[in-house]
Amino acid sequence: MSDLLRKNLENQSRNKMPKNVFSRNELGSDFDNKIKKIEKTRKQREKSTSIRVSVDTANQLNSLVSVLGLDSVTELLGQLSESAVDNLTDDEKIEYKTMKKILDKKRK
């Protein structure tokens, strides 16, 4: 009985042939141009990380995002950090840039 089942499977797998054979040359250079265009439009997403804050701080940040009409907390924090850097003294700015370079190298 088991031989009957095996014979059917063997015959089916041997007789199958594809109806059409795919060839890249048939698609032409137009297809290649579309692929290149798609690859160029793909953006590299920045890596993200999480920051632990209290629930109250998270609520404050989310409220500010809503009131200011921003897209995300990331955008809000970016604006806040830029304004904080603008208010630094020259020595503090140099120290900030040095620390940022060190931390950026650490992450890579």
N, CA, C and O atoms as a DFTB+ gen file, in Angstrom:
432 C
 N C O
     1  1       0.821      -1.192       0.000
     2  2       0.000       0.000       0.000
     3  2       0.867       1.259       0.000
     4  3       0.574       2.219      -0.712
     5  1       1.924       1.251       0.793
     6  2       2.788       2.426       0.838
     7  2       3.539       2.618      -0.476
     8  3       3.902       3.746      -0.811
     9  1       3.781       1.539      -1.231
    10  2       4.446       1.658      -2.529
    11  2       3.585       2.421      -3.521
    12  3       4.115       3.160      -4.350
    13  1       2.290       2.260      -3.457
    14  2       1.391       2.969      -4.363
    15  2       1.466       4.479      -4.136
    16  3       1.450       5.254      -5.092
    17  1       1.547       4.886      -2.894
    18  2       1.639       6.308      -2.580
    19  2       2.964       6.894      -3.062
    20  3       2.985       8.015      -3.570
    21  1       4.031       6.191      -2.920
    22  2       5.346       6.675      -3.339
    23  2       5.438       6.807      -4.854
    24  3       6.049       7.755      -5.347
    25  1       4.854       5.890      -5.596
    26  2       4.931       5.929      -7.058
    27  2       4.280       7.195      -7.600
    28  3       4.816       7.814      -8.519
    29  1       3.158       7.582      -7.059
    30  2       2.473       8.782      -7.535
    31  2       3.314      10.034      -7.279
    32  3       3.381      10.919      -8.132
    33  1       3.939      10.110      -6.140
    34  2       4.756      11.276      -5.818
    35  2       5.978      11.364      -6.727
    36  3       6.345      12.454      -7.166
    37  1       6.598      10.250      -7.007
    38  2       7.781      10.248      -7.865
    39  2       7.431      10.662      -9.286
    40  3       8.181      11.422      -9.898
    41  1       6.339      10.198      -9.816
    42  2       5.932      10.538     -11.181
    43  2       5.585      12.015     -11.308
    44  3       5.925      12.646     -12.309
    45  1       4.926      12.564     -10.325
    46  2       4.527      13.961     -10.388
    47  2       5.740      14.890     -10.353
    48  3       5.774      15.881     -11.083
    49  1       6.708      14.594      -9.539
    50  2       7.857      15.483      -9.414
    51  2       8.752      15.433     -10.644
    52  3       9.403      16.433     -10.950
    53  1       8.815      14.345     -11.346
    54  2       9.668      14.227     -12.528
    55  2       9.064      14.915     -13.747
    56  3       9.804      15.420     -14.591
    57  1       7.769      14.945     -13.857
    58  2       7.115      15.456     -15.057
    59  2       6.909      16.967     -15.042
    60  3       6.557      17.530     -16.079
    61  1       7.108      17.633     -13.941
    62  2       6.836      19.067     -13.870
    63  2       7.955      19.867     -14.514
    64  3       9.128      19.713     -14.175
    65  1       7.573      20.711     -15.436
    66  2       8.494      21.624     -16.107
    67  2       7.841      23.002     -16.131
    68  3       6.619      23.092     -16.245
    69  1       8.608      24.059     -16.028
    70  2       8.017      25.392     -16.075
    71  2       7.490      25.713     -17.468
    72  3       8.064      25.297     -18.474
    73  1       6.387      26.460     -17.508
    74  2       5.802      26.844     -18.795
    75  2       6.644      27.922     -19.471
    76  3       6.875      27.873     -20.680
    77  1       7.095      28.886     -18.693
    78  2       7.901      29.978     -19.235
    79  2       9.210      30.059     -18.462
    80  3       9.256      29.796     -17.261
    81  1      10.252      30.422     -19.159
    82  2      11.547      30.600     -18.523
    83  2      11.784      32.098     -18.385
    84  3      11.622      32.854     -19.344
    85  1      12.164      32.513     -17.196
    86  2      12.395      33.925     -16.925
    87  2      13.767      34.340     -17.431
    88  3      14.763      33.653     -17.204
    89  1      13.803      35.465     -18.116
    90  2      15.066      36.005     -18.591
    91  2      15.093      37.497     -18.312
    92  3      14.152      38.214     -18.654
    93  1      16.153      37.962     -17.699
    94  2      16.278      39.390     -17.405
    95  2      16.421      40.214     -18.666
    96  3      16.012      41.375     -18.702
    97  1      16.993      39.631     -19.688
    98  2      17.203      40.355     -20.939
    99  2      15.884      40.731     -21.597
   100  3      15.801      41.750     -22.282
   101  1      14.854      39.919     -21.397
   102  2      13.556      40.209     -21.990
   103  2      12.912      41.443     -21.372
   104  3      12.127      42.125     -22.030
   105  1      13.231      41.734     -20.126
   106  2      12.636      42.874     -19.452
   107  2      13.210      44.191     -19.953
   108  3      12.514      45.206     -19.933
   109  1      14.423      44.202     -20.389
   110  2      15.027      45.403     -20.948
   111  2      15.636      46.304     -19.902
   112  3      15.576      46.032     -18.703
   113  1      16.219      47.377     -20.382
   114  2      16.910      48.306     -19.489
   115  2      15.935      49.166     -18.698
   116  3      16.301      49.725     -17.663
   117  1      14.692      49.278     -19.174
   118  2      13.696      50.064     -18.461
   119  2      13.463      49.487     -17.067
   120  3      13.321      50.225     -16.092
   121  1      13.424      48.166     -16.988
   122  2      13.239      47.492     -15.705
   123  2      14.424      47.761     -14.784
   124  3      14.238      48.009     -13.592
   125  1      15.638      47.715     -15.324
   126  2      16.835      47.984     -14.524
   127  2      16.837      49.416     -14.007
   128  3      17.246      49.670     -12.874
   129  1      16.380      50.352     -14.838
   130  2      16.315      51.749     -14.411
   131  2      15.335      51.922     -13.257
   132  3      15.589      52.689     -12.328
   133  1      14.213      51.205     -13.319
   134  2      13.234      51.296     -12.238
   135  2      13.814      50.755     -10.941
   136  3      13.590      51.321      -9.871
   137  1      14.555      49.667     -11.035
   138  2      15.170      49.084      -9.836
   139  2      16.166      50.067      -9.227
   140  3      16.182      50.261      -8.012
   141  1      16.991      50.683     -10.062
   142  2      17.973      51.647      -9.561
   143  2      17.282      52.838      -8.915
   144  3      17.740      53.352      -7.894
   145  1      16.171      53.279      -9.516
   146  2      15.440      54.416      -8.983
   147  2      14.863      54.082      -7.606
   148  3      14.899      54.908      -6.695
   149  1      14.336      52.876      -7.463
   150  2      13.781      52.451      -6.179
   151  2      14.878      52.385      -5.126
   152  3      14.668      52.805      -3.988
   153  1      16.039      51.864      -5.490
   154  2      17.139      51.759      -4.534
   155  2      17.611      53.131      -4.078
   156  3      17.994      53.303      -2.921
   157  1      17.586      54.114      -4.984
   158  2      18.015      55.457      -4.615
   159  2      17.020      56.120      -3.678
   160  3      17.411      56.886      -2.797
   161  1      15.719      55.828      -3.862
   162  2      14.711      56.502      -3.049
   163  2      14.593      55.918      -1.651
   164  3      14.023      56.556      -0.765
   165  1      15.112      54.735      -1.438
   166  2      15.067      54.156      -0.096
   167  2      15.971      54.958       0.830
   168  3      17.134      55.219       0.521
   169  1      15.426      55.330       1.937
   170  2      16.190      56.126       2.891
   171  2      16.751      55.220       3.971
   172  3      16.127      54.240       4.378
   173  1      17.924      55.569       4.414
   174  2      18.525      54.854       5.530
   175  2      17.877      55.381       6.805
   176  3      17.979      56.566       7.124
   177  1      17.220      54.500       7.517
   178  2      16.621      54.916       8.775
   179  2      17.697      55.052       9.835
   180  3      18.606      54.229       9.945
   181  1      17.564      56.112      10.607
   182  2      18.499      56.287      11.706
   183  2      18.193      55.250      12.773
   184  3      17.037      54.897      13.008
   185  1      19.233      54.777      13.404
   186  2      19.024      53.842      14.502
   187  2      18.414      54.602      15.666
   188  3      18.727      55.770      15.898
   189  1      17.551      53.934      16.381
   190  2      16.922      54.589      17.522
   191  2      17.287      53.850      18.804
   192  3      17.718      52.697      18.788
   193  1      17.103      54.540      19.887
   194  2      17.348      53.968      21.202
   195  2      16.248      54.459      22.127
   196  3      15.496      55.367      21.775
   197  1      16.153      53.881      23.277
   198  2      15.118      54.307      24.216
   199  2      15.764      55.014      25.402
   200  3      16.908      54.747      25.769
   201  1      14.997      55.916      25.980
   202  2      15.443      56.660      27.155
   203  2      14.380      56.468      28.224
   204  3      13.192      56.665      27.969
   205  1      14.803      56.089      29.401
   206  2      13.846      55.893      30.489
   207  2      13.561      57.225      31.166
   208  3      14.473      57.926      31.606
   209  1      12.289      57.555      31.239
   210  2      11.849      58.757      31.950
   211  2      10.652      58.372      32.809
   212  3      10.040      57.321      32.616
   213  1      10.334      59.236      33.750
   214  2       9.168      58.964      34.595
   215  2       7.893      59.136      33.770
   216  3       7.907      59.745      32.701
   217  1       6.816      58.599      34.274
   218  2       5.529      58.689      33.576
   219  2       5.110      60.149      33.448
   220  3       4.569      60.556      32.420
   221  1       5.361      60.935      34.490
   222  2       5.000      62.351      34.456
   223  2       5.772      63.084      33.357
   224  3       5.199      63.898      32.632
   225  1       7.058      62.801      33.234
   226  2       7.872      63.428      32.185
   227  2       7.393      63.004      30.805
   228  3       7.334      63.828      29.893
   229  1       7.052      61.739      30.641
   230  2       6.538      61.257      29.354
   231  2       5.242      61.967      28.999
   232  3       5.030      62.334      27.843
   233  1       4.372      62.165      29.986
   234  2       3.114      62.881      29.744
   235  2       3.368      64.332      29.364
   236  3       2.691      64.873      28.489
   237  1       4.341      64.968      30.019
   238  2       4.685      66.351      29.684
   239  2       5.184      66.450      28.247
   240  3       4.778      67.342      27.502
   241  1       6.064      65.534      27.864
   242  2       6.608      65.556      26.505
   243  2       5.515      65.323      25.469
   244  3       5.464      66.018      24.454
   245  1       4.649      64.359      25.715
   246  2       3.564      64.085      24.775
   247  2       2.594      65.260      24.681
   248  3       2.068      65.544      23.605
   249  1       2.353      65.945      25.799
   250  2       1.491      67.128      25.782
   251  2       2.111      68.241      24.951
   252  3       1.425      68.895      24.166
   253  1       3.417      68.454      25.127
   254  2       4.105      69.482      24.337
   255  2       4.070      69.157      22.844
   256  3       3.901      70.056      22.019
   257  1       4.225      67.902      22.499
   258  2       4.167      67.493      21.095
   259  2       2.802      67.836      20.513
   260  3       2.708      68.340      19.394
   261  1       1.742      67.563      21.275
   262  2       0.388      67.846      20.797
   263  2       0.141      69.342      20.659
   264  3      -0.395      69.796      19.648
   265  1       0.530      70.103      21.665
   266  2       0.282      71.548      21.658
   267  2       1.064      72.239      20.549
   268  3       0.536      73.123      19.873
   269  1       2.311      71.845      20.359
   270  2       3.158      72.488      19.353
   271  2       2.921      71.943      17.949
   272  3       3.441      72.495      16.980
   273  1       2.154      70.880      17.826
   274  2       1.851      70.309      16.512
   275  2       3.044      69.626      15.868
   276  3       3.195      69.658      14.647
   277  1       3.882      69.016      16.670
   278  2       5.054      68.320      16.144
   279  2       4.691      66.880      15.799
   280  3       3.644      66.378      16.208
   281  1       5.562      66.227      15.046
   282  2       5.296      64.855      14.627
   283  2       5.621      63.831      15.702
   284  3       4.935      62.816      15.820
   285  1       6.657      64.087      16.485
   286  2       7.074      63.078      17.456
   287  2       7.837      63.729      18.602
   288  3       8.216      64.898      18.542
   289  1       8.046      62.947      19.631
   290  2       8.839      63.398      20.773
   291  2      10.287      63.602      20.343
   292  3      10.983      64.466      20.876
   293  1      10.734      62.810      19.381
   294  2      12.100      62.955      18.869
   295  2      12.308      64.353      18.296
   296  3      13.343      64.980      18.526
   297  1      11.321      64.831      17.552
   298  2      11.417      66.178      16.976
   299  2      11.451      67.230      18.078
   300  3      12.224      68.185      18.005
   301  1      10.621      67.059      19.091
   302  2      10.596      67.988      20.220
   303  2      11.939      68.012      20.933
   304  3      12.479      69.082      21.216
   305  1      12.473      66.838      21.223
   306  2      13.761      66.770      21.916
   307  2      14.881      67.354      21.065
   308  3      15.810      67.959      21.600
   309  1      14.806      67.183      19.758
   310  2      15.796      67.785      18.870
   311  2      15.781      69.298      18.961
   312  3      16.830      69.938      19.041
   313  1      14.575      69.869      18.947
   314  2      14.454      71.325      19.051
   315  2      14.926      71.827      20.413
   316  3      15.601      72.852      20.508
   317  1      14.568      71.101      21.455
   318  2      14.991      71.511      22.799
   319  2      16.503      71.444      22.963
   320  3      17.105      72.330      23.570
   321  1      17.114      70.399      22.425
   322  2      18.569      70.278      22.557
   323  2      19.284      71.336      21.724
   324  3      20.319      71.853      22.144
   325  1      18.746      71.665      20.548
   326  2      19.358      72.722      19.730
   327  2      19.309      74.061      20.448
   328  3      20.286      74.809      20.434
   329  1      18.179      74.370      21.076
   330  2      18.088      75.649      21.789
   331  2      18.999      75.657      23.014
   332  3      19.546      76.700      23.373
   333  1      19.165      74.504      23.657
   334  2      20.071      74.429      24.807
   335  2      21.514      74.633      24.368
   336  3      22.280      75.307      25.056
   337  1      21.895      74.055      23.225
   338  2      23.263      74.214      22.712
   339  2      23.506      75.665      22.312
   340  3      24.603      76.188      22.511
   341  1      22.496      76.314      21.752
   342  2      22.647      77.723      21.363
   343  2      22.915      78.616      22.571
   344  3      23.577      79.646      22.440
   345  1      22.416      78.242      23.733
   346  2      22.591      79.050      24.940
   347  2      23.883      78.745      25.689
   348  3      24.161      79.381      26.706
   349  1      24.675      77.792      25.215
   350  2      25.937      77.456      25.875
   351  2      26.997      78.519      25.593
   352  3      26.946      79.216      24.580
   353  1      27.956      78.624      26.510
   354  2      29.101      79.500      26.261
   355  2      30.014      78.817      25.244
   356  3      29.820      77.648      24.913
   357  1      31.004      79.552      24.755
   358  2      31.912      78.992      23.748
   359  2      32.669      77.775      24.283
   360  3      32.821      76.777      23.580
   361  1      33.139      77.861      25.525
   362  2      33.854      76.723      26.118
   363  2      32.932      75.511      26.279
   364  3      33.336      74.374      26.035
   365  1      31.705      75.769      26.686
   366  2      30.744      74.676      26.854
   367  2      30.391      74.041      25.509
   368  3      30.195      72.828      25.425
   369  1      30.309      74.866      24.451
   370  2      30.023      74.333      23.114
   371  2      31.144      73.415      22.638
   372  3      30.888      72.367      22.044
   373  1      32.389      73.815      22.902
   374  2      33.532      72.980      22.518
   375  2      33.475      71.655      23.274
   376  3      33.686      70.589      22.695
   377  1      33.190      71.732      24.568
   378  2      33.085      70.515      25.376
   379  2      31.928      69.636      24.889
   380  3      32.055      68.413      24.828
   381  1      30.800      70.266      24.543
   382  2      29.636      69.532      24.032
   383  2      29.980      68.798      22.737
   384  3      29.669      67.616      22.587
   385  1      30.621      69.497      21.805
   386  2      30.970      68.881      20.519
   387  2      31.942      67.716      20.711
   388  3      31.829      66.687      20.045
   389  1      32.891      67.886      21.622
   390  2      33.851      66.814      21.902
   391  2      33.146      65.591      22.486
   392  3      33.395      64.463      22.062
   393  1      32.273      65.819      23.449
   394  2      31.536      64.710      24.064
   395  2      30.638      64.009      23.046
   396  3      30.523      62.783      23.051
   397  1      30.008      64.789      22.181
   398  2      29.122      64.202      21.170
   399  2      29.913      63.333      20.202
   400  3      29.459      62.253      19.826
   401  1      31.097      63.797      19.793
   402  2      31.944      62.994      18.902
   403  2      32.339      61.678      19.560
   404  3      32.322      60.624      18.925
   405  1      32.692      61.751      20.832
   406  2      33.089      60.540      21.561
   407  2      31.921      59.554      21.629
   408  3      32.096      58.362      21.375
   409  1      30.746      60.047      21.966
   410  2      29.575      59.174      22.078
   411  2      29.156      58.610      20.722
   412  3      28.728      57.459      20.633
   413  1      29.277      59.419      19.663
   414  2      28.947      58.929      18.318
   415  2      29.889      57.806      17.898
   416  3      29.457      56.816      17.308
   417  1      31.176      57.961      18.204
   418  2      32.147      56.916      17.863
   419  2      31.886      55.644      18.655
   420  3      32.074      54.540      18.143
   421  1      31.455      55.795      19.899
   422  2      31.156      54.644      20.745
   423  2      30.015      53.809      20.169
   424  3      30.046      52.581      20.241
   425  1      29.031      54.458      19.609
   426  2      27.842      53.776      19.081
   427  2      28.127      53.028      17.792
   428  3      27.419      52.077      17.460
   429  1      29.153      53.440      17.061
   430  2      29.444      52.797      15.772
   431  2      30.236      51.584      15.920
   432  3      30.560      50.933      14.926
